[in-house]
Amino acid sequence: MQSATAKDAFTPEQVVWLEKRINAAWSQAERGFDKATLMWIIGGLTALGVAASAFLYNEIGSVRDELRAEIGTVRAEIGTVRDELRVEIGTVRAQVSDNRASLARIEAILNERLPRNE
């Protein structure tokens, strides 16, 4: 600091005062928290982490249960729709069969009554 005194025009009293202030600031910065405070901080953060984990676990569990219930409902609806479709498909097949028989009768009648181009 002595070379800085001549260069920057600090008085010796100012240099001593600056050194005291800098040393005081460094010693306060190095001190940090005492052990009891650190233990409370670490314990509090740990308790907060455990509480947050428990809350999230419960939320995930409730969402899982809701999804299972919803999936069960959807599966039941799919089964009901499948049964309804099977009934409708059977009905449509019967109608198609009846229509084919009717078309065959109409073709037979037309073949009997219309003259042939021979």
Biopython code that builds the backbone (N, CA, C, O; Angstrom):
import numpy as np
from Bio.PDB.StructureBuilder import StructureBuilder

atoms = [
    (1, "MET", "N", (0.818, -1.185, 0.000)),
    (1, "MET", "CA", (0.000, 0.000, 0.000)),
    (1, "MET", "C", (0.871, 1.262, 0.000)),
    (1, "MET", "O", (0.397, 2.343, -0.350)),
    (2, "GLN", "N", (2.103, 1.127, 0.380)),
    (2, "GLN", "CA", (2.967, 2.313, 0.433)),
    (2, "GLN", "C", (3.207, 2.893, -0.948)),
    (2, "GLN", "O", (3.263, 4.113, -1.102)),
    (3, "SER", "N", (3.354, 2.026, -1.974)),
    (3, "SER", "CA", (3.563, 2.551, -3.319)),
    (3, "SER", "C", (2.283, 3.206, -3.830)),
    (3, "SER", "O", (2.347, 4.152, -4.614)),
    (4, "ALA", "N", (1.130, 2.718, -3.398)),
    (4, "ALA", "CA", (-0.128, 3.332, -3.800)),
    (4, "ALA", "C", (-0.286, 4.698, -3.172)),
    (4, "ALA", "O", (-0.978, 5.550, -3.730)),
    (5, "THR", "N", (0.339, 4.937, -2.014)),
    (5, "THR", "CA", (0.213, 6.215, -1.326)),
    (5, "THR", "C", (0.818, 7.325, -2.160)),
    (5, "THR", "O", (0.198, 8.373, -2.344)),
    (6, "ALA", "N", (1.996, 7.110, -2.657)),
    (6, "ALA", "CA", (2.660, 8.145, -3.441)),
    (6, "ALA", "C", (1.975, 8.332, -4.785)),
    (6, "ALA", "O", (1.845, 9.457, -5.266)),
    (7, "LYS", "N", (1.548, 7.265, -5.377)),
    (7, "LYS", "CA", (0.972, 7.319, -6.715)),
    (7, "LYS", "C", (-0.413, 7.961, -6.702)),
    (7, "LYS", "O", (-0.705, 8.809, -7.546)),
    (8, "ASP", "N", (-1.279, 7.567, -5.748)),
    (8, "ASP", "CA", (-2.646, 8.053, -5.724)),
    (8, "ASP", "C", (-2.857, 9.217, -4.761)),
    (8, "ASP", "O", (-3.968, 9.735, -4.644)),
    (9, "ALA", "N", (-1.831, 9.615, -4.096)),
    (9, "ALA", "CA", (-1.852, 10.769, -3.186)),
    (9, "ALA", "C", (-2.741, 10.528, -1.973)),
    (9, "ALA", "O", (-3.461, 11.429, -1.543)),
    (10, "PHE", "N", (-2.696, 9.307, -1.413)),
    (10, "PHE", "CA", (-3.364, 9.053, -0.142)),
    (10, "PHE", "C", (-2.429, 9.475, 0.969)),
    (10, "PHE", "O", (-1.210, 9.332, 0.876)),
    (11, "THR", "N", (-3.020, 9.992, 2.009)),
    (11, "THR", "CA", (-2.209, 10.321, 3.188)),
    (11, "THR", "C", (-2.014, 9.034, 3.978)),
    (11, "THR", "O", (-2.791, 8.092, 3.824)),
    (12, "PRO", "N", (-0.986, 8.982, 4.824)),
    (12, "PRO", "CA", (-0.783, 7.784, 5.624)),
    (12, "PRO", "C", (-1.983, 7.455, 6.515)),
    (12, "PRO", "O", (-2.272, 6.281, 6.746)),
    (13, "GLU", "N", (-2.676, 8.463, 7.011)),
    (13, "GLU", "CA", (-3.863, 8.223, 7.836)),
    (13, "GLU", "C", (-4.970, 7.571, 7.004)),
    (13, "GLU", "O", (-5.668, 6.679, 7.487)),
    (14, "GLN", "N", (-5.131, 8.019, 5.753)),
    (14, "GLN", "CA", (-6.148, 7.426, 4.876)),
    (14, "GLN", "C", (-5.813, 5.966, 4.547)),
    (14, "GLN", "O", (-6.699, 5.115, 4.469)),
    (15, "VAL", "N", (-4.525, 5.699, 4.356)),
    (15, "VAL", "CA", (-4.120, 4.331, 4.048)),
    (15, "VAL", "C", (-4.414, 3.422, 5.243)),
    (15, "VAL", "O", (-4.924, 2.316, 5.067)),
    (16, "VAL", "N", (-4.102, 3.872, 6.434)),
    (16, "VAL", "CA", (-4.365, 3.079, 7.635)),
    (16, "VAL", "C", (-5.868, 2.860, 7.789)),
    (16, "VAL", "O", (-6.310, 1.753, 8.098)),
    (17, "TRP", "N", (-6.642, 3.905, 7.576)),
    (17, "TRP", "CA", (-8.093, 3.791, 7.695)),
    (17, "TRP", "C", (-8.645, 2.799, 6.663)),
    (17, "TRP", "O", (-9.503, 1.982, 6.998)),
    (18, "LEU", "N", (-8.169, 2.857, 5.417)),
    (18, "LEU", "CA", (-8.609, 1.933, 4.361)),
    (18, "LEU", "C", (-8.237, 0.488, 4.705)),
    (18, "LEU", "O", (-9.040, -0.427, 4.521)),
    (19, "GLU", "N", (-7.017, 0.292, 5.205)),
    (19, "GLU", "CA", (-6.593, -1.051, 5.573)),
    (19, "GLU", "C", (-7.483, -1.621, 6.679)),
    (19, "GLU", "O", (-7.857, -2.793, 6.636)),
    (20, "LYS", "N", (-7.822, -0.790, 7.670)),
    (20, "LYS", "CA", (-8.696, -1.241, 8.751)),
    (20, "LYS", "C", (-10.079, -1.618, 8.204)),
    (20, "LYS", "O", (-10.643, -2.647, 8.578)),
    (21, "ARG", "N", (-10.616, -0.774, 7.314)),
    (21, "ARG", "CA", (-11.950, -1.046, 6.756)),
    (21, "ARG", "C", (-11.950, -2.325, 5.906)),
    (21, "ARG", "O", (-12.873, -3.134, 5.989)),
    (22, "ILE", "N", (-10.907, -2.494, 5.092)),
    (22, "ILE", "CA", (-10.824, -3.678, 4.236)),
    (22, "ILE", "C", (-10.678, -4.937, 5.076)),
    (22, "ILE", "O", (-11.342, -5.940, 4.815)),
    (23, "ASN", "N", (-9.806, -4.887, 6.091)),
    (23, "ASN", "CA", (-9.620, -6.046, 6.967)),
    (23, "ASN", "C", (-10.891, -6.381, 7.740)),
    (23, "ASN", "O", (-11.214, -7.554, 7.929)),
    (24, "ALA", "N", (-11.612, -5.357, 8.185)),
    (24, "ALA", "CA", (-12.862, -5.585, 8.914)),
    (24, "ALA", "C", (-13.895, -6.228, 7.989)),
    (24, "ALA", "O", (-14.611, -7.147, 8.388)),
    (25, "ALA", "N", (-13.964, -5.741, 6.762)),
    (25, "ALA", "CA", (-14.927, -6.307, 5.803)),
    (25, "ALA", "C", (-14.586, -7.763, 5.490)),
    (25, "ALA", "O", (-15.487, -8.599, 5.415)),
    (26, "TRP", "N", (-13.312, -8.081, 5.306)),
    (26, "TRP", "CA", (-12.908, -9.457, 5.013)),
    (26, "TRP", "C", (-13.192, -10.378, 6.190)),
    (26, "TRP", "O", (-13.645, -11.507, 5.999)),
    (27, "SER", "N", (-12.930, -9.910, 7.403)),
    (27, "SER", "CA", (-13.159, -10.780, 8.562)),
    (27, "SER", "C", (-14.641, -11.038, 8.771)),
    (27, "SER", "O", (-15.018, -12.135, 9.184)),
    (28, "GLN", "N", (-15.501, -10.043, 8.493)),
    (28, "GLN", "CA", (-16.941, -10.263, 8.610)),
    (28, "GLN", "C", (-17.437, -11.217, 7.529)),
    (28, "GLN", "O", (-18.303, -12.054, 7.786)),
    (29, "ALA", "N", (-16.893, -11.095, 6.329)),
    (29, "ALA", "CA", (-17.328, -11.955, 5.235)),
    (29, "ALA", "C", (-16.905, -13.404, 5.481)),
    (29, "ALA", "O", (-17.610, -14.329, 5.077)),
    (30, "GLU", "N", (-15.782, -13.604, 6.127)),
    (30, "GLU", "CA", (-15.295, -14.955, 6.379)),
    (30, "GLU", "C", (-16.033, -15.638, 7.525)),
    (30, "GLU", "O", (-16.054, -16.866, 7.603)),
    (31, "ARG", "N", (-16.627, -14.867, 8.396)),
    (31, "ARG", "CA", (-17.289, -15.441, 9.560)),
    (31, "ARG", "C", (-18.495, -16.282, 9.160)),
    (31, "ARG", "O", (-18.595, -17.436, 9.575)),
    (32, "GLY", "N", (-19.411, -15.739, 8.369)),
    (32, "GLY", "CA", (-20.597, -16.472, 7.963)),
    (32, "GLY", "C", (-21.546, -16.697, 9.122)),
    (32, "GLY", "O", (-21.618, -15.872, 10.033)),
    (33, "PHE", "N", (-22.284, -17.818, 9.102)),
    (33, "PHE", "CA", (-23.233, -18.147, 10.156)),
    (33, "PHE", "C", (-22.551, -19.007, 11.214)),
    (33, "PHE", "O", (-21.595, -19.732, 10.936)),
    (34, "ASP", "N", (-23.070, -18.904, 12.429)),
    (34, "ASP", "CA", (-22.549, -19.781, 13.473)),
    (34, "ASP", "C", (-23.166, -21.174, 13.295)),
    (34, "ASP", "O", (-24.074, -21.358, 12.484)),
    (35, "LYS", "N", (-22.678, -22.125, 14.041)),
    (35, "LYS", "CA", (-23.066, -23.523, 13.857)),
    (35, "LYS", "C", (-24.553, -23.748, 14.145)),
    (35, "LYS", "O", (-25.216, -24.483, 13.414)),
    (36, "ALA", "N", (-25.072, -23.139, 15.178)),
    (36, "ALA", "CA", (-26.485, -23.319, 15.534)),
    (36, "ALA", "C", (-27.393, -22.805, 14.408)),
    (36, "ALA", "O", (-28.377, -23.450, 14.045)),
    (37, "THR", "N", (-27.047, -21.648, 13.871)),
    (37, "THR", "CA", (-27.856, -21.101, 12.776)),
    (37, "THR", "C", (-27.797, -22.005, 11.555)),
    (37, "THR", "O", (-28.820, -22.261, 10.921)),
    (38, "LEU", "N", (-26.619, -22.484, 11.226)),
    (38, "LEU", "CA", (-26.481, -23.396, 10.093)),
    (38, "LEU", "C", (-27.303, -24.667, 10.308)),
    (38, "LEU", "O", (-27.936, -25.158, 9.373)),
    (39, "MET", "N", (-27.299, -25.198, 11.517)),
    (39, "MET", "CA", (-28.074, -26.405, 11.805)),
    (39, "MET", "C", (-29.567, -26.144, 11.631)),
    (39, "MET", "O", (-30.284, -26.984, 11.087)),
    (40, "TRP", "N", (-30.040, -24.984, 12.092)),
    (40, "TRP", "CA", (-31.450, -24.636, 11.923)),
    (40, "TRP", "C", (-31.792, -24.480, 10.438)),
    (40, "TRP", "O", (-32.848, -24.925, 9.989)),
    (41, "ILE", "N", (-30.902, -23.854, 9.692)),
    (41, "ILE", "CA", (-31.150, -23.669, 8.256)),
    (41, "ILE", "C", (-31.199, -25.023, 7.555)),
    (41, "ILE", "O", (-32.111, -25.289, 6.772)),
    (42, "ILE", "N", (-30.223, -25.872, 7.835)),
    (42, "ILE", "CA", (-30.180, -27.196, 7.196)),
    (42, "ILE", "C", (-31.388, -28.036, 7.619)),
    (42, "ILE", "O", (-32.011, -28.692, 6.784)),
    (43, "GLY", "N", (-31.715, -28.015, 8.899)),
    (43, "GLY", "CA", (-32.884, -28.757, 9.385)),
    (43, "GLY", "C", (-34.178, -28.240, 8.777)),
    (43, "GLY", "O", (-35.042, -29.025, 8.387)),
    (44, "GLY", "N", (-34.311, -26.937, 8.695)),
    (44, "GLY", "CA", (-35.510, -26.350, 8.092)),
    (44, "GLY", "C", (-35.644, -26.711, 6.627)),
    (44, "GLY", "O", (-36.728, -27.060, 6.160)),
    (45, "LEU", "N", (-34.528, -26.624, 5.898)),
    (45, "LEU", "CA", (-34.567, -26.997, 4.477)),
    (45, "LEU", "C", (-34.882, -28.478, 4.295)),
    (45, "LEU", "O", (-35.606, -28.855, 3.375)),
    (46, "THR", "N", (-34.335, -29.314, 5.177)),
    (46, "THR", "CA", (-34.626, -30.747, 5.099)),
    (46, "THR", "C", (-36.105, -31.002, 5.376)),
    (46, "THR", "O", (-36.751, -31.756, 4.648)),
    (47, "ALA", "N", (-36.643, -30.378, 6.424)),
    (47, "ALA", "CA", (-38.065, -30.546, 6.753)),
    (47, "ALA", "C", (-38.940, -30.034, 5.609)),
    (47, "ALA", "O", (-39.947, -30.655, 5.270)),
    (48, "LEU", "N", (-38.561, -28.918, 5.024)),
    (48, "LEU", "CA", (-39.311, -28.371, 3.897)),
    (48, "LEU", "C", (-39.266, -29.320, 2.697)),
    (48, "LEU", "O", (-40.271, -29.504, 2.011)),
    (49, "GLY", "N", (-38.118, -29.912, 2.451)),
    (49, "GLY", "CA", (-37.992, -30.869, 1.350)),
    (49, "GLY", "C", (-38.834, -32.113, 1.578)),
    (49, "GLY", "O", (-39.474, -32.611, 0.653)),
    (50, "VAL", "N", (-38.835, -32.619, 2.813)),
    (50, "VAL", "CA", (-39.648, -33.792, 3.138)),
    (50, "VAL", "C", (-41.131, -33.464, 2.999)),
    (50, "VAL", "O", (-41.896, -34.267, 2.465)),
    (51, "ALA", "N", (-41.537, -32.300, 3.473)),
    (51, "ALA", "CA", (-42.946, -31.902, 3.369)),
    (51, "ALA", "C", (-43.360, -31.742, 1.904)),
    (51, "ALA", "O", (-44.443, -32.171, 1.509)),
    (52, "ALA", "N", (-42.495, -31.125, 1.110)),
    (52, "ALA", "CA", (-42.801, -30.955, -0.319)),
    (52, "ALA", "C", (-42.886, -32.311, -1.015)),
    (52, "ALA", "O", (-43.752, -32.527, -1.863)),
    (53, "SER", "N", (-41.988, -33.215, -0.654)),
    (53, "SER", "CA", (-42.026, -34.556, -1.259)),
    (53, "SER", "C", (-43.306, -35.294, -0.883)),
    (53, "SER", "O", (-43.918, -35.944, -1.730)),
    (54, "ALA", "N", (-43.713, -35.198, 0.370)),
    (54, "ALA", "CA", (-44.943, -35.861, 0.810)),
    (54, "ALA", "C", (-46.154, -35.272, 0.094)),
    (54, "ALA", "O", (-47.043, -36.007, -0.337)),
    (55, "PHE", "N", (-46.187, -33.959, -0.031)),
    (55, "PHE", "CA", (-47.292, -33.310, -0.735)),
    (55, "PHE", "C", (-47.354, -33.770, -2.185)),
    (55, "PHE", "O", (-48.423, -34.126, -2.681)),
    (56, "LEU", "N", (-46.216, -33.762, -2.861)),
    (56, "LEU", "CA", (-46.181, -34.199, -4.258)),
    (56, "LEU", "C", (-46.561, -35.675, -4.396)),
    (56, "LEU", "O", (-47.259, -36.048, -5.339)),
    (57, "TYR", "N", (-46.110, -36.508, -3.468)),
    (57, "TYR", "CA", (-46.456, -37.931, -3.504)),
    (57, "TYR", "C", (-47.972, -38.118, -3.391)),
    (57, "TYR", "O", (-48.561, -38.921, -4.115)),
    (58, "ASN", "N", (-48.599, -37.368, -2.472)),
    (58, "ASN", "CA", (-50.054, -37.467, -2.310)),
    (58, "ASN", "C", (-50.779, -36.975, -3.552)),
    (58, "ASN", "O", (-51.765, -37.581, -3.973)),
    (59, "GLU", "N", (-50.305, -35.886, -4.144)),
    (59, "GLU", "CA", (-50.935, -35.356, -5.351)),
    (59, "GLU", "C", (-50.811, -36.340, -6.503)),
    (59, "GLU", "O", (-51.771, -36.564, -7.241)),
    (60, "ILE", "N", (-49.640, -36.923, -6.658)),
    (60, "ILE", "CA", (-49.434, -37.905, -7.722)),
    (60, "ILE", "C", (-50.326, -39.119, -7.496)),
    (60, "ILE", "O", (-50.887, -39.657, -8.450)),
    (61, "GLY", "N", (-50.465, -39.556, -6.251)),
    (61, "GLY", "CA", (-51.336, -40.688, -5.933)),
    (61, "GLY", "C", (-52.795, -40.396, -6.251)),
    (61, "GLY", "O", (-53.491, -41.249, -6.801)),
    (62, "SER", "N", (-53.266, -39.200, -5.912)),
    (62, "SER", "CA", (-54.665, -38.874, -6.202)),
    (62, "SER", "C", (-54.898, -38.778, -7.704)),
    (62, "SER", "O", (-55.944, -39.203, -8.193)),
    (63, "VAL", "N", (-53.942, -38.227, -8.439)),
    (63, "VAL", "CA", (-54.072, -38.158, -9.895)),
    (63, "VAL", "C", (-54.058, -39.572, -10.479)),
    (63, "VAL", "O", (-54.810, -39.868, -11.407)),
    (64, "ARG", "N", (-53.213, -40.435, -9.942)),
    (64, "ARG", "CA", (-53.152, -41.822, -10.404)),
    (64, "ARG", "C", (-54.494, -42.512, -10.174)),
    (64, "ARG", "O", (-54.978, -43.227, -11.052)),
    (65, "ASP", "N", (-55.098, -42.308, -9.008)),
    (65, "ASP", "CA", (-56.396, -42.920, -8.721)),
    (65, "ASP", "C", (-57.476, -42.386, -9.652)),
    (65, "ASP", "O", (-58.317, -43.145, -10.134)),
    (66, "GLU", "N", (-57.453, -41.077, -9.906)),
    (66, "GLU", "CA", (-58.435, -40.493, -10.820)),
    (66, "GLU", "C", (-58.272, -41.063, -12.228)),
    (66, "GLU", "O", (-59.258, -41.366, -12.899)),
    (67, "LEU", "N", (-57.041, -41.206, -12.664)),
    (67, "LEU", "CA", (-56.797, -41.762, -13.995)),
    (67, "LEU", "C", (-57.269, -43.208, -14.082)),
    (67, "LEU", "O", (-57.864, -43.608, -15.083)),
    (68, "ARG", "N", (-57.008, -43.989, -13.046)),
    (68, "ARG", "CA", (-57.470, -45.382, -13.046)),
    (68, "ARG", "C", (-58.992, -45.444, -13.133)),
    (68, "ARG", "O", (-59.541, -46.246, -13.888)),
    (69, "ALA", "N", (-59.668, -44.603, -12.368)),
    (69, "ALA", "CA", (-61.133, -44.585, -12.400)),
    (69, "ALA", "C", (-61.627, -44.160, -13.784)),
    (69, "ALA", "O", (-62.569, -44.744, -14.320)),
    (70, "GLU", "N", (-60.996, -43.157, -14.347)),
    (70, "GLU", "CA", (-61.401, -42.686, -15.674)),
    (70, "GLU", "C", (-61.150, -43.746, -16.742)),
    (70, "GLU", "O", (-61.975, -43.938, -17.635)),
    (71, "ILE", "N", (-60.023, -44.427, -16.652)),
    (71, "ILE", "CA", (-59.717, -45.500, -17.604)),
    (71, "ILE", "C", (-60.740, -46.622, -17.478)),
    (71, "ILE", "O", (-61.175, -47.173, -18.489)),
    (72, "GLY", "N", (-61.128, -46.967, -16.265)),
    (72, "GLY", "CA", (-62.152, -47.991, -16.061)),
    (72, "GLY", "C", (-63.481, -47.584, -16.681)),
    (72, "GLY", "O", (-64.160, -48.404, -17.298)),
    (73, "THR", "N", (-63.854, -46.313, -16.518)),
    (73, "THR", "CA", (-65.092, -45.812, -17.111)),
    (73, "THR", "C", (-65.033, -45.875, -18.630)),
    (73, "THR", "O", (-65.994, -46.286, -19.280)),
    (74, "VAL", "N", (-63.905, -45.468, -19.188)),
    (74, "VAL", "CA", (-63.749, -45.483, -20.644)),
    (74, "VAL", "C", (-63.783, -46.914, -21.170)),
    (74, "VAL", "O", (-64.384, -47.176, -22.212)),
    (75, "ARG", "N", (-63.149, -47.831, -20.468)),
    (75, "ARG", "CA", (-63.192, -49.233, -20.890)),
    (75, "ARG", "C", (-64.618, -49.774, -20.875)),
    (75, "ARG", "O", (-65.015, -50.507, -21.781)),
    (76, "ALA", "N", (-65.380, -49.420, -19.859)),
    (76, "ALA", "CA", (-66.778, -49.861, -19.792)),
    (76, "ALA", "C", (-67.574, -49.284, -20.965)),
    (76, "ALA", "O", (-68.384, -49.983, -21.573)),
    (77, "GLU", "N", (-67.343, -48.016, -21.275)),
    (77, "GLU", "CA", (-68.039, -47.398, -22.406)),
    (77, "GLU", "C", (-67.637, -48.065, -23.719)),
    (77, "GLU", "O", (-68.479, -48.286, -24.590)),
    (78, "ILE", "N", (-66.375, -48.376, -23.856)),
    (78, "ILE", "CA", (-65.908, -49.063, -25.069)),
    (78, "ILE", "C", (-66.596, -50.418, -25.199)),
    (78, "ILE", "O", (-67.018, -50.797, -26.292)),
    (79, "GLY", "N", (-66.711, -51.149, -24.093)),
    (79, "GLY", "CA", (-67.400, -52.442, -24.119)),
    (79, "GLY", "C", (-68.854, -52.294, -24.520)),
    (79, "GLY", "O", (-69.370, -53.095, -25.300)),
    (80, "THR", "N", (-69.522, -51.273, -23.991)),
    (80, "THR", "CA", (-70.920, -51.034, -24.337)),
    (80, "THR", "C", (-71.069, -50.696, -25.815)),
    (80, "THR", "O", (-71.954, -51.220, -26.492)),
    (81, "VAL", "N", (-70.213, -49.830, -26.306)),
    (81, "VAL", "CA", (-70.256, -49.447, -27.721)),
    (81, "VAL", "C", (-69.948, -50.655, -28.602)),
    (81, "VAL", "O", (-70.575, -50.839, -29.645)),
    (82, "ARG", "N", (-68.996, -51.470, -28.193)),
    (82, "ARG", "CA", (-68.660, -52.676, -28.954)),
    (82, "ARG", "C", (-69.877, -53.597, -29.066)),
    (82, "ARG", "O", (-70.161, -54.127, -30.140)),
    (83, "ASP", "N", (-70.589, -53.785, -27.961)),
    (83, "ASP", "CA", (-71.786, -54.635, -27.982)),
    (83, "ASP", "C", (-72.860, -54.041, -28.892)),
    (83, "ASP", "O", (-73.500, -54.757, -29.662)),
    (84, "GLU", "N", (-73.049, -52.718, -28.796)),
    (84, "GLU", "CA", (-74.039, -52.060, -29.654)),
    (84, "GLU", "C", (-73.659, -52.209, -31.124)),
    (84, "GLU", "O", (-74.519, -52.450, -31.971)),
    (85, "LEU", "N", (-72.368, -52.066, -31.425)),
    (85, "LEU", "CA", (-71.918, -52.213, -32.807)),
    (85, "LEU", "C", (-72.136, -53.633, -33.314)),
    (85, "LEU", "O", (-72.520, -53.828, -34.467)),
    (86, "ARG", "N", (-71.896, -54.613, -32.471)),
    (86, "ARG", "CA", (-72.129, -56.004, -32.884)),
    (86, "ARG", "C", (-73.598, -56.230, -33.239)),
    (86, "ARG", "O", (-73.906, -56.897, -34.227)),
    (87, "VAL", "N", (-74.500, -55.673, -32.432)),
    (87, "VAL", "CA", (-75.928, -55.805, -32.707)),
    (87, "VAL", "C", (-76.265, -55.109, -34.027)),
    (87, "VAL", "O", (-76.975, -55.667, -34.863)),
    (88, "GLU", "N", (-75.754, -53.888, -34.211)),
    (88, "GLU", "CA", (-76.021, -53.144, -35.441)),
    (88, "GLU", "C", (-75.442, -53.848, -36.659)),
    (88, "GLU", "O", (-76.086, -53.893, -37.707)),
    (89, "ILE", "N", (-74.258, -54.390, -36.543)),
    (89, "ILE", "CA", (-73.633, -55.114, -37.663)),
    (89, "ILE", "C", (-74.475, -56.330, -38.036)),
    (89, "ILE", "O", (-74.671, -56.620, -39.216)),
    (90, "GLY", "N", (-74.969, -57.037, -37.024)),
    (90, "GLY", "CA", (-75.847, -58.189, -37.289)),
    (90, "GLY", "C", (-77.115, -57.762, -38.004)),
    (90, "GLY", "O", (-77.563, -58.434, -38.933)),
    (91, "THR", "N", (-77.700, -56.637, -37.574)),
    (91, "THR", "CA", (-78.913, -56.131, -38.209)),
    (91, "THR", "C", (-78.639, -55.732, -39.655)),
    (91, "THR", "O", (-79.413, -56.063, -40.553)),
    (92, "VAL", "N", (-77.545, -55.028, -39.875)),
    (92, "VAL", "CA", (-77.191, -54.585, -41.229)),
    (92, "VAL", "C", (-76.897, -55.787, -42.117)),
    (92, "VAL", "O", (-77.282, -55.788, -43.287)),
    (93, "ARG", "N", (-76.235, -56.794, -41.600)),
    (93, "ARG", "CA", (-75.974, -58.000, -42.388)),
    (93, "ARG", "C", (-77.280, -58.678, -42.795)),
    (93, "ARG", "O", (-77.412, -59.140, -43.928)),
    (94, "ALA", "N", (-78.236, -58.740, -41.885)),
    (94, "ALA", "CA", (-79.542, -59.335, -42.201)),
    (94, "ALA", "C", (-80.247, -58.525, -43.284)),
    (94, "ALA", "O", (-80.853, -59.084, -44.198)),
    (95, "GLN", "N", (-80.157, -57.189, -43.168)),
    (95, "GLN", "CA", (-80.778, -56.334, -44.177)),
    (95, "GLN", "C", (-80.095, -56.501, -45.534)),
    (95, "GLN", "O", (-80.765, -56.548, -46.565)),
    (96, "VAL", "N", (-78.778, -56.590, -45.536)),
    (96, "VAL", "CA", (-78.050, -56.796, -46.788)),
    (96, "VAL", "C", (-78.450, -58.136, -47.409)),
    (96, "VAL", "O", (-78.632, -58.223, -48.623)),
    (97, "SER", "N", (-78.584, -59.152, -46.606)),
    (97, "SER", "CA", (-78.999, -60.476, -47.098)),
    (97, "SER", "C", (-80.406, -60.404, -47.695)),
    (97, "SER", "O", (-80.653, -60.955, -48.767)),
    (98, "ASP", "N", (-81.328, -59.728, -47.005)),
    (98, "ASP", "CA", (-82.686, -59.553, -47.529)),
    (98, "ASP", "C", (-82.670, -58.777, -48.841)),
    (98, "ASP", "O", (-83.383, -59.128, -49.782)),
    (99, "ASN", "N", (-81.857, -57.721, -48.905)),
    (99, "ASN", "CA", (-81.765, -56.921, -50.133)),
    (99, "ASN", "C", (-81.205, -57.739, -51.288)),
    (99, "ASN", "O", (-81.663, -57.614, -52.424)),
    (100, "ARG", "N", (-80.222, -58.571, -51.002)),
    (100, "ARG", "CA", (-79.671, -59.424, -52.062)),
    (100, "ARG", "C", (-80.739, -60.397, -52.580)),
    (100, "ARG", "O", (-80.842, -60.621, -53.786)),
    (101, "ALA", "N", (-81.524, -60.966, -51.678)),
    (101, "ALA", "CA", (-82.588, -61.892, -52.077)),
    (101, "ALA", "C", (-83.632, -61.157, -52.912)),
    (101, "ALA", "O", (-84.122, -61.688, -53.909)),
    (102, "SER", "N", (-83.972, -59.930, -52.502)),
    (102, "SER", "CA", (-84.946, -59.135, -53.264)),
    (102, "SER", "C", (-84.410, -58.807, -54.649)),
    (102, "SER", "O", (-85.145, -58.884, -55.633)),
    (103, "LEU", "N", (-83.136, -58.442, -54.733)),
    (103, "LEU", "CA", (-82.529, -58.150, -56.035)),
    (103, "LEU", "C", (-82.525, -59.386, -56.929)),
    (103, "LEU", "O", (-82.752, -59.280, -58.135)),
    (104, "ALA", "N", (-82.276, -60.525, -56.364)),
    (104, "ALA", "CA", (-82.274, -61.769, -57.150)),
    (104, "ALA", "C", (-83.681, -62.050, -57.693)),
    (104, "ALA", "O", (-83.827, -62.469, -58.841)),
    (105, "ARG", "N", (-84.719, -61.822, -56.873)),
    (105, "ARG", "CA", (-86.096, -62.019, -57.347)),
    (105, "ARG", "C", (-86.439, -61.023, -58.453)),
    (105, "ARG", "O", (-87.067, -61.388, -59.447)),
    (106, "ILE", "N", (-86.027, -59.773, -58.282)),
    (106, "ILE", "CA", (-86.292, -58.750, -59.296)),
    (106, "ILE", "C", (-85.594, -59.106, -60.599)),
    (106, "ILE", "O", (-86.177, -58.967, -61.674)),
    (107, "GLU", "N", (-84.357, -59.561, -60.513)),
    (107, "GLU", "CA", (-83.632, -59.953, -61.726)),
    (107, "GLU", "C", (-84.324, -61.140, -62.407)),
    (107, "GLU", "O", (-84.413, -61.185, -63.634)),
    (108, "ALA", "N", (-84.805, -62.079, -61.628)),
    (108, "ALA", "CA", (-85.507, -63.242, -62.212)),
    (108, "ALA", "C", (-86.780, -62.803, -62.921)),
    (108, "ALA", "O", (-87.081, -63.279, -64.015)),
    (109, "ILE", "N", (-87.536, -61.882, -62.290)),
    (109, "ILE", "CA", (-88.774, -61.380, -62.899)),
    (109, "ILE", "C", (-88.458, -60.634, -64.190)),
    (109, "ILE", "O", (-89.130, -60.813, -65.205)),
    (110, "LEU", "N", (-87.407, -59.781, -64.134)),
    (110, "LEU", "CA", (-87.031, -59.017, -65.328)),
    (110, "LEU", "C", (-86.572, -59.940, -66.452)),
    (110, "LEU", "O", (-86.885, -59.688, -67.616)),
    (111, "ASN", "N", (-85.855, -60.977, -66.136)),
    (111, "ASN", "CA", (-85.393, -61.919, -67.153)),
    (111, "ASN", "C", (-86.566, -62.657, -67.811)),
    (111, "ASN", "O", (-86.496, -62.989, -68.995)),
    (112, "GLU", "N", (-87.639, -62.916, -67.060)),
    (112, "GLU", "CA", (-88.807, -63.606, -67.608)),
    (112, "GLU", "C", (-89.630, -62.689, -68.513)),
    (112, "GLU", "O", (-90.110, -63.129, -69.557)),
    (113, "ARG", "N", (-89.800, -61.434, -68.133)),
    (113, "ARG", "CA", (-90.757, -60.562, -68.812)),
    (113, "ARG", "C", (-90.122, -59.736, -69.927)),
    (113, "ARG", "O", (-90.813, -59.373, -70.879)),
    (114, "LEU", "N", (-88.843, -59.431, -69.840)),
    (114, "LEU", "CA", (-88.241, -58.613, -70.891)),
    (114, "LEU", "C", (-87.765, -59.492, -72.027)),
    (114, "LEU", "O", (-87.232, -60.579, -71.806)),
    (115, "PRO", "N", (-87.966, -59.005, -73.265)),
    (115, "PRO", "CA", (-87.467, -59.804, -74.393)),
    (115, "PRO", "C", (-85.951, -59.788, -74.447)),
    (115, "PRO", "O", (-85.299, -58.829, -74.035)),
    (116, "ARG", "N", (-85.429, -60.848, -74.952)),
    (116, "ARG", "CA", (-83.982, -60.951, -75.054)),
    (116, "ARG", "C", (-83.540, -60.531, -76.438)),
    (116, "ARG", "O", (-84.258, -60.723, -77.420)),
    (117, "ASN", "N", (-82.370, -59.964, -76.506)),
    (117, "ASN", "CA", (-81.827, -59.523, -77.791)),
    (117, "ASN", "C", (-80.986, -60.630, -78.376)),
    (117, "ASN", "O", (-79.758, -60.549, -78.346)),
    (118, "GLU", "N", (-81.594, -61.632, -78.893)),
    (118, "GLU", "CA", (-80.826, -62.751, -79.451)),
    (118, "GLU", "C", (-81.078, -62.912, -80.890)),
    (118, "GLU", "O", (-80.513, -63.806, -81.520)),
]
sb = StructureBuilder()
sb.init_structure("model")
sb.init_model(0)
sb.init_chain("A")
sb.init_seg("    ")
for serial, (resi, resn, name, xyz) in enumerate(atoms, 1):
    if name == "N":
        sb.init_residue(resn, " ", resi, " ")
    sb.init_atom(name, np.array(xyz, "f"), 0.0, 1.0, " ", f" {name:<3s}", serial, name[0])
structure = sb.get_structure()
